[in-house]
Amino acid sequence: MNMQRETWVLLIILLIAGAAAFAHATTTIEEYSRHNIGWNGTSNLGLEETRGTPPAGSILLILAPEGPFTEDDINRLRAHFEGGGAVIIADKEGRANPLLAALGSSIRVQPGNLSSLERGHADPRLFRVQTTGNSNLFAGIETLLVNRPAAVQGGEPLLETPLLTWDDTTGDGRPGGAETFKRRAICVREGDITVLGDPSLFINAMLPENPEFIENLRKQPVLIDAVHSGTGTRNPIINTLTWIQATPLARAAIAALVILPVAYLFGRKRE
């Protein structure tokens, strides 16, 4: 009786340890990753992803762009526009600029260190911006809290910084020298392309700060571009599990590997 109880206790401990190891192996701390449940992940964003040409009339979100954009990528986006679709690019590093140029857009992201004296936080790079253009993304919203945004040039401004904003090139948190105050656009639109200079608006920590913006986003047919967005992971275990979930044949093979040994053992017992 005691031996049986010890066996069950050992089995429960192994199950708990296995669950903990699985949870650790299937999460990541990579910024913007949908597998990151921490403050800088996008696990709570709740938007579907796509790797092919999006459905007609949908909105493709390229979040924190990664990697070069090939000619096939450009053609895929052009086909998307021809089908009545639109694109939102959330980028503060300027990695989307070659794509914008290839698409014939005048919009460019200007990486920098925007800071503002008109803020409600100690960090001058965390401040509120005003809506200045008409867009479904910002319907019913007067201001948004942004976190270290980049300025965006070209197109029609949709979001602008307060007047007392400067590019803190020295990084000392204080305006001085050649640093001047002026309004800067951090979100602009040109045709079916919208560029937002703050991808952190989509991370877990920022979602509660701008609930109306996220609600507006979820009301629209928005899909994340899984090919070039930074929402994926380099974790091989997570990528393998994702591949298995997306591949019916692989799921069937795994199920067989689990069921067949059990069926064999039960067959042996009956004999």
Kinemage of the C-alpha trace (Angstrom):
@kinemage 1
@onewidth
@group {chain A} dominant
@subgroup {mainchain}
@vectorlist {calphas} color= white
{ca met a 1} P 0.000 0.000 0.000
{ca asn a 2} L 2.816 2.410 0.948
{ca met a 3} L 4.699 1.472 -2.222
{ca gln a 4} L 1.638 2.298 -4.342
{ca arg a 5} L 1.230 5.658 -2.575
{ca glu a 6} L 4.903 6.502 -3.118
{ca thr a 7} L 4.547 5.647 -6.805
{ca trp a 8} L 1.604 8.057 -7.175
{ca val a 9} L 3.485 10.813 -5.326
{ca leu a 10} L 6.504 10.316 -7.586
{ca leu a 11} L 4.276 10.372 -10.666
{ca ile a 12} L 2.620 13.634 -9.570
{ca ile a 13} L 6.015 15.245 -8.894
{ca leu a 14} L 7.245 14.180 -12.336
{ca leu a 15} L 4.102 15.569 -13.966
{ca ile a 16} L 4.502 18.920 -12.184
{ca ala a 17} L 8.194 19.093 -13.106
{ca gly a 18} L 7.381 18.191 -16.701
{ca ala a 19} L 4.677 20.868 -16.888
{ca ala a 20} L 7.081 23.472 -15.497
{ca ala a 21} L 9.795 22.454 -17.953
{ca phe a 22} L 7.289 22.576 -20.835
{ca ala a 23} L 6.078 26.041 -19.822
{ca his a 24} L 9.659 27.291 -19.613
{ca ala a 25} L 10.578 25.787 -22.984
{ca thr a 26} L 7.528 27.190 -24.770
{ca thr a 27} L 7.831 30.814 -23.658
{ca thr a 28} L 10.397 33.436 -24.584
{ca ile a 29} L 11.603 36.888 -23.532
{ca glu a 30} L 12.066 38.107 -27.115
{ca glu a 31} L 10.645 41.597 -27.593
{ca tyr a 32} L 7.356 41.751 -29.532
{ca ser a 33} L 7.072 37.941 -29.676
{ca arg a 34} L 3.554 36.519 -29.383
{ca his a 35} L 5.121 33.737 -27.268
{ca asn a 36} L 6.401 36.288 -24.746
{ca ile a 37} L 3.944 36.618 -21.843
{ca gly a 38} L 6.057 39.337 -20.210
{ca trp a 39} L 5.611 43.099 -20.391
{ca asn a 40} L 7.365 43.505 -23.757
{ca gly a 41} L 5.681 40.585 -25.540
{ca thr a 42} L 2.507 40.544 -27.653
{ca ser a 43} L 0.878 37.414 -26.217
{ca asn a 44} L -2.239 39.388 -25.230
{ca leu a 45} L -2.717 41.225 -28.525
{ca gly a 46} L -5.083 38.588 -29.849
{ca leu a 47} L -4.672 39.096 -33.600
{ca glu a 48} L -4.410 36.266 -36.117
{ca glu a 49} L -1.375 35.878 -38.355
{ca thr a 50} L -0.900 35.113 -42.030
{ca arg a 51} L 2.038 34.006 -44.184
{ca gly a 52} L 0.448 34.286 -47.606
{ca thr a 53} L -1.474 36.956 -49.472
{ca pro a 54} L -4.094 38.321 -47.029
{ca pro a 55} L -7.817 38.071 -47.850
{ca ala a 56} L -9.240 40.809 -50.057
{ca gly a 57} L -10.173 43.928 -48.123
{ca ser a 58} L -8.172 42.982 -45.025
{ca ile a 59} L -5.496 45.029 -43.245
{ca leu a 60} L -1.993 43.595 -42.961
{ca leu a 61} L -0.047 44.662 -39.866
{ca ile a 62} L 3.740 44.511 -40.177
{ca leu a 63} L 4.814 44.853 -36.560
{ca ala a 64} L 8.482 45.640 -35.792
{ca pro a 65} L 9.701 44.625 -39.285
{ca glu a 66} L 12.533 42.109 -39.607
{ca gly a 67} L 14.599 40.858 -42.521
{ca pro a 68} L 14.872 42.119 -46.101
{ca phe a 69} L 11.794 42.425 -48.295
{ca thr a 70} L 12.184 40.450 -51.513
{ca glu a 71} L 10.626 41.163 -54.906
{ca asp a 72} L 8.060 38.443 -54.130
{ca asp a 73} L 7.158 40.274 -50.911
{ca ile a 74} L 6.677 43.520 -52.825
{ca asn a 75} L 4.490 41.807 -55.420
{ca arg a 76} L 2.455 40.153 -52.674
{ca leu a 77} L 1.743 43.547 -51.116
{ca arg a 78} L 0.866 45.087 -54.472
{ca ala a 79} L -1.608 42.264 -55.080
{ca his a 80} L -3.019 42.947 -51.626
{ca phe a 81} L -3.558 46.626 -52.480
{ca glu a 82} L -5.189 45.691 -55.785
{ca gly a 83} L -7.607 43.477 -53.840
{ca gly a 84} L -8.763 46.429 -51.757
{ca gly a 85} L -6.463 45.742 -48.827
{ca ala a 86} L -4.379 48.091 -46.699
{ca val a 87} L -1.145 47.887 -44.707
{ca ile a 88} L -0.152 49.212 -41.287
{ca ile a 89} L 3.582 49.285 -40.576
{ca ala a 90} L 4.679 49.762 -36.953
{ca asp a 91} L 8.388 50.571 -37.030
{ca lys a 92} L 10.737 52.824 -35.074
{ca glu a 93} L 14.070 51.530 -36.387
{ca gly a 94} L 13.633 52.531 -40.041
{ca arg a 95} L 13.763 48.924 -41.247
{ca ala a 96} L 10.596 49.461 -43.295
{ca asn a 97} L 12.086 52.344 -45.310
{ca pro a 98} L 13.387 50.137 -48.174
{ca leu a 99} L 9.929 48.549 -48.424
{ca leu a 100} L 8.233 51.950 -48.496
{ca ala a 101} L 10.594 53.119 -51.239
{ca ala a 102} L 9.947 49.968 -53.280
{ca leu a 103} L 6.197 50.544 -52.986
{ca gly a 104} L 6.618 54.099 -54.282
{ca ser a 105} L 5.657 55.726 -50.984
{ca ser a 106} L 7.148 59.021 -49.813
{ca ile a 107} L 6.817 57.993 -46.149
{ca arg a 108} L 10.013 57.392 -44.168
{ca val a 109} L 10.635 56.457 -40.539
{ca gln a 110} L 13.234 58.629 -38.784
{ca pro a 111} L 14.818 56.758 -35.857
{ca gly a 112} L 15.733 59.048 -32.978
{ca asn a 113} L 15.145 59.737 -29.323
{ca leu a 114} L 11.968 61.810 -29.174
{ca ser a 115} L 11.325 63.283 -25.749
{ca ser a 116} L 8.772 65.743 -24.401
{ca leu a 117} L 8.390 68.183 -21.532
{ca glu a 118} L 4.603 67.781 -21.803
{ca arg a 119} L 4.338 64.447 -20.037
{ca gly a 120} L 2.857 62.749 -17.007
{ca his a 121} L 5.750 60.355 -16.381
{ca ala a 122} L 9.319 60.716 -15.144
{ca asp a 123} L 10.713 59.315 -18.397
{ca pro a 124} L 10.611 62.106 -21.027
{ca arg a 125} L 10.285 59.459 -23.758
{ca leu a 126} L 6.913 58.295 -22.377
{ca phe a 127} L 4.303 60.922 -23.255
{ca arg a 128} L 0.929 61.495 -24.897
{ca val a 129} L 0.395 62.433 -28.545
{ca gln a 130} L -2.644 64.050 -30.180
{ca thr a 131} L -4.775 62.686 -32.991
{ca thr a 132} L -4.708 65.105 -35.926
{ca gly a 133} L -6.200 63.090 -38.790
{ca asn a 134} L -9.326 61.082 -39.518
{ca ser a 135} L -8.726 57.337 -39.234
{ca asn a 136} L -10.750 54.345 -38.027
{ca leu a 137} L -7.726 53.352 -35.949
{ca phe a 138} L -8.079 56.452 -33.778
{ca ala a 139} L -11.846 56.964 -33.896
{ca gly a 140} L -13.089 58.577 -30.686
{ca ile a 141} L -9.538 59.045 -29.377
{ca glu a 142} L -8.009 62.422 -28.532
{ca thr a 143} L -4.638 61.288 -27.164
{ca leu a 144} L -2.488 58.148 -27.017
{ca leu a 145} L 0.321 57.242 -24.647
{ca val a 146} L 3.466 56.402 -26.633
{ca asn a 147} L 6.749 54.877 -25.548
{ca arg a 148} L 9.967 56.048 -27.227
{ca pro a 149} L 8.384 56.663 -30.644
{ca ala a 150} L 10.145 57.587 -33.871
{ca ala a 151} L 9.187 60.513 -36.071
{ca val a 152} L 7.611 59.673 -39.425
{ca gln a 153} L 7.894 61.936 -42.476
{ca gly a 154} L 5.643 62.184 -45.529
{ca gly a 155} L 1.969 61.459 -45.990
{ca glu a 156} L -0.962 62.826 -43.990
{ca pro a 157} L -0.250 63.155 -40.236
{ca leu a 158} L -2.594 61.128 -38.012
{ca leu a 159} L -0.742 61.455 -34.697
{ca glu a 160} L 1.508 64.337 -33.632
{ca thr a 161} L 3.669 64.994 -30.594
{ca pro a 162} L 3.117 67.999 -28.309
{ca leu a 163} L 4.857 71.262 -29.183
{ca leu a 164} L 7.467 70.902 -26.429
{ca thr a 165} L 9.021 67.817 -27.987
{ca trp a 166} L 12.640 67.468 -29.062
{ca asp a 167} L 14.979 64.828 -30.428
{ca asp a 168} L 17.252 64.138 -27.470
{ca thr a 169} L 20.410 63.414 -29.436
{ca thr a 170} L 22.613 63.649 -26.328
{ca gly a 171} L 20.411 61.289 -24.306
{ca asp a 172} L 20.589 63.441 -21.180
{ca gly a 173} L 16.822 63.923 -20.871
{ca arg a 174} L 17.138 67.714 -21.197
{ca pro a 175} L 16.789 69.949 -24.262
{ca gly a 176} L 19.867 71.958 -25.121
{ca gly a 177} L 22.361 72.938 -27.781
{ca ala a 178} L 20.964 72.405 -31.272
{ca glu a 179} L 17.976 70.434 -29.956
{ca thr a 180} L 14.809 72.382 -30.783
{ca phe a 181} L 11.179 72.086 -29.777
{ca lys a 182} L 8.610 71.298 -32.455
{ca arg a 183} L 5.687 69.046 -33.257
{ca arg a 184} L 6.526 65.839 -35.078
{ca ala a 185} L 4.264 63.318 -36.736
{ca ile a 186} L 4.632 59.771 -35.408
{ca cys a 187} L 1.851 58.249 -37.512
{ca val a 188} L 1.025 59.134 -41.098
{ca arg a 189} L -1.064 57.769 -43.941
{ca glu a 190} L -0.519 57.747 -47.683
{ca gly a 191} L -3.182 55.953 -49.703
{ca asp a 192} L -3.567 52.421 -48.318
{ca ile a 193} L -0.341 52.608 -46.292
{ca thr a 194} L -0.281 53.743 -42.664
{ca val a 195} L 3.047 53.985 -40.834
{ca leu a 196} L 3.186 54.174 -37.044
{ca gly a 197} L 6.490 55.051 -35.396
{ca asp a 198} L 5.808 53.138 -32.167
{ca pro a 199} L 5.502 49.324 -32.312
{ca ser a 200} L 5.407 49.238 -28.500
{ca leu a 201} L 1.737 50.276 -28.663
{ca phe a 202} L 1.027 46.577 -29.269
{ca ile a 203} L 3.022 45.069 -26.374
{ca asn a 204} L 1.358 43.642 -23.265
{ca ala a 205} L 2.363 46.492 -20.939
{ca met a 206} L 0.913 49.166 -23.232
{ca leu a 207} L -2.426 47.522 -24.058
{ca pro a 208} L -4.171 48.774 -20.860
{ca glu a 209} L -2.823 52.291 -21.470
{ca asn a 210} L -4.663 52.706 -24.788
{ca pro a 211} L -7.750 50.446 -24.617
{ca glu a 212} L -9.783 52.428 -27.174
{ca phe a 213} L -6.993 52.086 -29.749
{ca ile a 214} L -6.783 48.315 -29.255
{ca glu a 215} L -10.582 48.029 -29.396
{ca asn a 216} L -10.625 49.942 -32.701
{ca leu a 217} L -7.881 47.671 -34.029
{ca arg a 218} L -9.741 44.471 -33.114
{ca lys a 219} L -12.941 45.706 -34.766
{ca gln a 220} L -11.185 45.722 -38.141
{ca pro a 221} L -10.033 42.777 -40.301
{ca val a 222} L -6.406 43.069 -39.184
{ca leu a 223} L -3.932 40.217 -39.707
{ca ile a 224} L -0.296 40.214 -38.582
{ca asp a 225} L 2.281 39.491 -41.277
{ca ala a 226} L 4.047 36.488 -39.742
{ca val a 227} L 6.778 36.533 -42.396
{ca his a 228} L 8.332 39.900 -41.595
{ca ser a 229} L 6.924 40.918 -38.197
{ca gly a 230} L 8.987 40.557 -35.037
{ca thr a 231} L 6.194 38.589 -33.351
{ca gly a 232} L 7.772 35.197 -33.964
{ca thr a 233} L 10.609 33.517 -32.092
{ca arg a 234} L 13.995 31.886 -32.656
{ca asn a 235} L 13.201 29.244 -30.015
{ca pro a 236} L 13.477 25.871 -31.851
{ca ile a 237} L 11.113 24.079 -29.462
{ca ile a 238} L 8.353 26.660 -29.931
{ca asn a 239} L 8.845 26.666 -33.706
{ca thr a 240} L 8.678 22.866 -33.825
{ca leu a 241} L 5.458 22.798 -31.792
{ca thr a 242} L 3.983 25.536 -33.983
{ca trp a 243} L 4.857 23.526 -37.089
{ca ile a 244} L 3.237 20.392 -35.627
{ca gln a 245} L 0.052 22.313 -34.800
{ca ala a 246} L -0.108 23.692 -38.348
{ca thr a 247} L 0.636 20.336 -40.041
{ca pro a 248} L -2.183 17.734 -39.929
{ca leu a 249} L 0.123 14.853 -40.929
{ca ala a 250} L 2.551 15.697 -38.118
{ca arg a 251} L -0.315 15.829 -35.602
{ca ala a 252} L -1.519 12.430 -36.761
{ca ala a 253} L 1.982 10.969 -36.436
{ca ile a 254} L 2.369 12.297 -32.881
{ca ala a 255} L -1.052 10.917 -31.933
{ca ala a 256} L -0.049 7.526 -33.328
{ca leu a 257} L 3.190 7.518 -31.349
{ca val a 258} L 1.176 8.106 -28.166
{ca ile a 259} L -1.762 5.762 -28.835
{ca leu a 260} L 0.003 2.721 -30.320
{ca pro a 261} L 2.231 1.928 -27.292
{ca val a 262} L -0.774 2.252 -24.959
{ca ala a 263} L -2.864 0.013 -27.195
{ca tyr a 264} L -0.024 -2.520 -27.303
{ca leu a 265} L 0.266 -2.597 -23.496
{ca phe a 266} L -3.473 -3.097 -23.068
{ca gly a 267} L -3.345 -5.911 -25.620
{ca arg a 268} L -0.539 -7.615 -23.705
{ca lys a 269} L -2.518 -7.415 -20.443
{ca arg a 270} L -5.558 -9.118 -22.018
{ca glu a 271} L -3.383 -11.985 -23.189
